[in-house]
Amino acid sequence: MVHVDIFDINPLDISYEPLAGSTFTNLLKLMGQNRFKVTPMGFPRAIYATTLSLALSPLNTIERVKFDKHINKTNIDKSPIFILGHWRSGTTYLHNLFSQDTQFGFPTTIQITVPSLFLGFEKIVRPIVESSLPEKRPQDDVDLAADFPQEEEYALGNLSPYSFYNGWLFPSNMGRYNNYVDFQNISKKEVDDFKKIFMYYAKKLTLYYKGKQLVLKNPSNTARVKLLLEMFPDAKFIHIYRNPYHVYLSMKRNIEKEMTLQTLQRPPSWEVFEKAMIDMYNRMHVKYFKEKELIPKKNLIEIRYEDFLKTPVQYMEQFYSSFNIKGFDAIKPVFDNYVQSQKKIKIASYKIDDALKKRIYLSLKNTIDLWNYSI
């Protein structure tokens, strides 16, 4: 196979480096796991991340001393709603819709970027976070802001090594971090540590939102249903899935546009990333199809992205009704306005030839056939 390098990286662009919000202890742990292998293009990002993380380290200590006792005493009385689905399957749109209702809590950009500081030092870190954000997400035309909802996977990566996105920082070791999606080949101690860190972060969010029900959107959670049920037995789940052909093409763009802003190492060829992407897609769905049987029927809803786009507010009404959530009639006009505002978003278009179409089908045929999709 001919080597294809699709990655255009500006090594001086340090603003989108998530490791800058990591605890200094976690940053050192990640660096150690990767034997401090940072390629020259990653030097500016590594220096920026280390400097900022070290500078914020005293505040991390103060926040833990001041708030940990309150966090640990916090009860999550309202089981979270988990939005599941592979990356680029519409999970963000669904999450953004839920966030229009103020009865819910959700991780924001600030809370996932500096997860160790948002209770006591949000005013201090806000200007840092806001200065690093573009107006739109790099991979699409979706608005980006400090208070917009985000996936907690980035927070987990800034608090621990147990995050898929650490594989984007250190792509030479991404196989290791991909294992934290479906927790295959992972020790019991690491599983237990992950659950403790996840619960700590969920309690911290719950304390911040004064007991509101959390709505958490995280593609990695699609392969963690069993773990989530062990922590939240009555959790609600919405699984949104999309045409796998489109997911492949959109995910490729996502890797090209977003991963290149974060990595500390020169990425491998596209062929290497493609193989890892396909492997992760299939592993994720094998695990989900197996573990979704553990979810009580009343707590799981599965929807097609293409159908959801046609009538999103009607689907929101279904979620509220099925999960016994009150207040839909009052919030419906807000949902209507939000849906209307999203019609201006530009949708990316792609070219696909017969050879690529065949390769995608052979790679993702299980879900293509199961969900009856065509190109």
C-alpha positions in Angstrom: 0.0 0.0 0.0 1.3 3.5 -0.9 2.0 5.7 2.2 -0.4 8.6 2.4 0.3 11.5 4.6 -2.8 13.7 5.0 -1.8 15.6 8.1 -1.0 19.3 7.9 0.3 20.5 11.2 1.4 23.9 12.4 3.7 23.2 15.4 3.4 26.8 16.6 -0.4 26.4 17.1 -0.5 25.7 20.8 -3.9 27.1 21.7 -5.9 23.9 21.2 -3.6 21.7 23.3 -5.9 19.9 25.9 -3.0 18.7 28.0 -2.5 22.2 29.2 -5.5 21.7 31.5 -4.2 18.5 32.9 -3.2 18.1 36.5 0.6 18.2 36.6 0.6 14.8 38.2 -1.4 13.3 35.3 0.8 15.1 32.8 3.9 13.6 34.2 2.2 10.2 34.3 1.3 10.4 30.6 4.7 11.6 29.7 6.2 8.7 31.6 4.0 6.2 29.9 5.2 7.4 26.6 8.9 7.7 27.7 8.8 11.4 27.2 8.8 10.8 23.4 7.8 14.2 21.9 8.8 14.8 18.4 10.2 18.3 17.4 6.8 19.4 16.0 5.4 18.8 19.5 8.0 20.7 21.5 6.0 24.1 21.6 2.8 22.3 22.7 4.6 20.2 25.3 6.4 23.3 26.7 3.1 25.3 26.8 1.2 22.4 28.4 3.9 21.7 31.0 4.2 25.4 31.9 0.5 26.0 32.3 -0.2 22.8 34.1 2.7 23.5 36.5 1.5 27.1 37.1 -2.0 25.9 37.9 -0.8 23.1 40.1 -1.1 25.0 43.4 -4.7 25.9 42.6 -5.4 22.3 42.0 -4.3 21.5 45.5 -6.3 24.3 47.0 -9.4 23.2 45.2 -9.1 19.6 46.4 -8.5 20.7 50.0 -11.4 23.0 49.9 -14.0 20.9 48.0 -13.1 17.2 48.1 -15.0 16.6 51.3 -18.1 18.2 49.8 -17.7 16.3 46.5 -17.3 12.9 48.3 -20.4 13.6 50.3 -22.5 14.5 47.3 -25.2 12.0 46.3 -26.3 11.6 42.7 -30.0 11.1 43.4 -31.0 11.5 39.8 -29.5 8.9 37.5 -27.7 10.4 34.5 -28.9 10.3 30.9 -26.1 8.9 28.8 -26.0 9.8 25.1 -24.2 7.0 23.2 -23.0 6.7 19.6 -19.8 6.6 17.6 -18.0 9.8 16.9 -19.7 11.9 14.1 -23.1 10.2 14.6 -25.1 13.2 15.8 -24.4 13.0 19.6 -23.3 16.6 19.8 -26.5 17.9 18.3 -28.6 15.8 20.6 -26.5 16.9 23.6 -26.9 20.6 22.7 -30.6 20.2 22.5 -30.8 18.7 26.0 -28.6 21.5 27.3 -31.3 24.1 26.3 -33.4 22.8 29.3 -32.0 24.3 32.5 -33.3 21.5 34.6 -30.2 19.5 33.4 -26.5 19.7 34.1 -23.8 18.9 31.6 -20.0 19.3 31.3 -19.0 22.5 29.7 -15.9 23.4 27.7 -14.3 24.9 30.8 -15.3 22.0 33.0 -13.6 19.4 30.6 -10.6 21.6 29.8 -9.6 22.3 33.4 -11.7 19.7 35.4 -9.7 20.1 38.5 -10.4 23.9 38.9 -14.0 24.7 37.9 -15.5 24.8 41.4 -13.2 27.4 43.0 -11.2 29.0 40.2 -13.5 29.3 37.2 -13.1 33.0 36.9 -9.3 32.7 36.8 -9.2 30.0 34.1 -12.1 31.3 32.0 -9.9 33.9 30.1 -7.3 31.2 29.4 -9.9 28.8 28.0 -11.7 31.4 26.0 -8.5 32.7 24.4 -7.8 29.2 23.1 -11.1 28.6 21.5 -12.0 29.2 17.8 -15.5 30.3 17.0 -16.3 27.0 15.4 -15.1 23.4 16.0 -12.2 22.6 13.8 -13.9 19.5 12.3 -17.2 21.1 11.4 -19.3 24.3 11.4 -20.7 23.8 15.0 -20.3 26.8 17.3 -17.8 26.5 20.2 -17.8 28.5 23.4 -16.6 28.1 27.0 -20.1 27.4 28.4 -21.3 25.0 25.7 -21.8 21.3 26.5 -18.9 18.9 25.8 -18.0 15.3 26.3 -16.4 14.3 29.6 -13.8 12.1 27.9 -11.5 15.1 27.7 -12.0 15.7 31.4 -11.1 12.1 32.1 -8.0 12.5 30.0 -6.9 15.6 32.1 -7.5 13.7 35.3 -6.2 10.3 34.4 -4.5 8.2 31.7 -7.8 6.4 31.0 -9.0 8.3 28.0 -9.3 7.6 24.3 -8.0 11.1 23.5 -4.6 10.5 25.1 -4.0 8.4 21.9 -4.4 11.6 19.9 -1.7 13.2 22.0 0.6 10.2 21.7 -0.4 8.5 18.4 2.6 6.1 18.5 0.9 4.6 21.6 -2.7 5.0 20.6 -3.4 1.2 20.9 -2.9 1.5 24.6 -5.4 4.3 25.0 -7.9 2.8 22.6 -8.2 -0.1 25.1 -9.8 2.3 27.6 -12.8 2.7 25.3 -14.0 -1.0 25.6 -11.7 -1.9 28.5 -10.2 -4.9 26.8 -6.8 -6.1 28.0 -7.1 -3.8 31.0 -6.3 -4.8 34.6 -8.9 -4.8 37.3 -7.0 -2.1 39.2 -7.3 0.2 36.2 -11.0 -0.5 35.8 -11.5 0.3 39.5 -9.4 3.5 39.2 -11.4 4.6 36.2 -14.7 4.1 38.0 -13.5 6.1 41.0 -12.3 8.9 38.8 -15.5 8.9 36.7 -17.7 8.9 39.8 -15.6 11.7 41.4 -16.1 13.9 38.3 -19.8 13.1 38.1 -20.2 14.1 41.8 -18.2 17.3 41.2 -20.5 18.2 38.3 -23.6 17.3 40.4 -22.3 19.6 43.3 -21.7 22.4 40.8 -25.2 22.0 39.4 -26.8 21.7 42.8 -28.2 18.2 42.3 -29.6 18.6 38.7 -29.8 15.5 36.5 -26.7 15.1 34.4 -26.8 14.6 30.6 -23.5 13.1 29.5 -22.5 12.7 25.9 -19.4 10.7 25.2 -18.9 8.4 22.2 -16.4 6.2 24.3 -19.2 5.4 26.7 -20.9 3.4 23.9 -18.6 0.5 24.8 -18.8 1.0 28.6 -22.4 0.2 29.3 -21.7 -2.5 31.8 -19.3 -0.2 33.7 -21.8 2.7 33.7 -24.6 0.4 35.0 -22.4 -0.8 37.8 -22.1 2.9 38.9 -25.6 4.0 37.9 -28.0 1.0 37.8 -31.0 3.2 36.8 -29.2 5.2 34.2 -31.0 6.2 31.0 -29.4 5.6 27.6 -30.0 7.1 24.2 -28.0 5.5 21.4 -27.9 7.4 18.1 -26.4 5.8 15.1 -25.6 7.1 11.6 -24.9 5.7 8.1 -21.5 4.0 8.6 -20.3 5.3 5.2 -20.9 8.8 6.3 -19.3 8.1 9.7 -16.1 6.9 8.1 -15.8 10.0 5.9 -16.7 12.4 8.6 -14.3 10.7 11.1 -11.5 10.9 8.6 -12.1 14.7 8.5 -12.3 14.8 12.3 -8.8 13.2 12.6 -7.4 15.5 10.0 -8.8 18.7 11.5 -8.8 18.1 15.3 -6.2 15.5 16.1 -3.6 17.6 14.3 -4.2 20.4 16.7 -3.5 18.3 19.8 -0.8 15.7 19.0 2.7 16.0 20.5 4.1 13.5 18.0 4.3 13.4 14.3 1.3 11.3 13.3 1.8 8.0 11.5 0.4 7.5 8.0 -3.3 7.7 7.2 -3.2 3.9 6.6 -2.2 3.4 10.3 -5.0 5.7 11.5 -7.5 4.2 9.2 -6.8 0.7 10.5 -7.1 1.9 14.1 -10.3 3.8 13.3 -12.0 0.8 11.7 -10.8 -1.5 14.5 -12.1 0.9 17.2 -15.5 1.3 15.3 -16.0 -2.5 15.2 -14.8 -3.2 18.7 -17.1 -0.4 20.1 -20.2 -1.9 18.4 -19.5 -5.5 19.3 -19.2 -4.4 22.9 -22.3 -2.2 22.7 -24.5 -4.9 21.1 -23.5 -7.3 23.8 -23.9 -5.1 26.8 -27.1 -3.2 25.8 -29.0 -6.3 26.8 -28.1 -5.4 30.4 -30.1 -2.1 30.2 -33.7 -2.4 31.3 -35.9 -2.0 28.3 -37.6 1.2 29.7 -34.2 2.9 30.0 -32.9 2.5 26.5 -33.9 4.3 23.3 -32.2 3.8 20.0 -32.6 6.2 17.0 -31.3 6.8 13.5 -29.5 10.1 13.1 -31.1 10.6 9.7 -34.6 10.2 11.2 -33.7 12.4 14.2 -32.6 15.2 11.9 -36.1 15.3 10.3 -38.1 15.9 13.5 -35.7 16.5 16.4 -38.3 18.1 18.6 -40.7 15.2 18.2 -37.9 12.9 19.3 -37.2 15.1 22.3 -40.8 14.7 23.3 -40.4 10.9 23.1 -37.4 11.0 25.4 -39.2 13.1 27.9 -42.2 10.9 27.9 -40.2 7.6 27.9 -37.9 8.7 30.8 -40.7 10.4 32.8 -39.0 13.8 32.5 -41.4 16.7 33.3 -41.7 20.1 31.6 -41.6 19.3 27.9 -44.5 21.6 26.9 -42.8 24.5 28.6 -39.4 23.9 27.0 -40.7 23.0 23.5 -40.5 26.6 22.1 -36.9 26.8 23.2 -36.2 23.5 21.4 -38.0 24.9 18.3 -35.9 28.0 18.3 -32.6 26.1 18.7 -33.5 23.7 15.9 -34.3 26.7 13.7 -30.9 28.3 14.5 -29.0 25.2 13.5 -30.3 25.3 9.9 -27.6 27.8 9.0 -24.8 25.2 9.7 -22.9 24.2 6.6 -22.8 20.4 6.1 -19.5 19.0 4.7 -19.7 17.1 1.4 -17.4 14.3 0.3 -16.4 12.5 -2.8 -16.2 8.7 -2.8 -15.2 6.4 -5.6 -16.1 2.7 -6.1 -12.8 1.5 -4.6 -13.3 3.4 -1.3 -17.0 2.5 -1.2 -16.0 -1.2 -1.4 -13.3 -0.8 1.3 -15.7 0.9 3.7 -18.3 -1.8 3.1 -15.9 -4.6 3.8 -14.6 -2.9 6.9 -18.0 -1.9 8.4 -20.3 -4.4 6.8 -21.8 -5.7 10.1 -23.5 -2.4 11.0 -24.2 -1.4 7.4 -26.1 -4.6 6.9 -27.7 -4.6 10.3 -29.0 -1.1 10.0 -29.8 -1.5 6.3 -27.7 1.5 5.0 -26.4 2.2 1.5 -24.1 4.9 0.3 
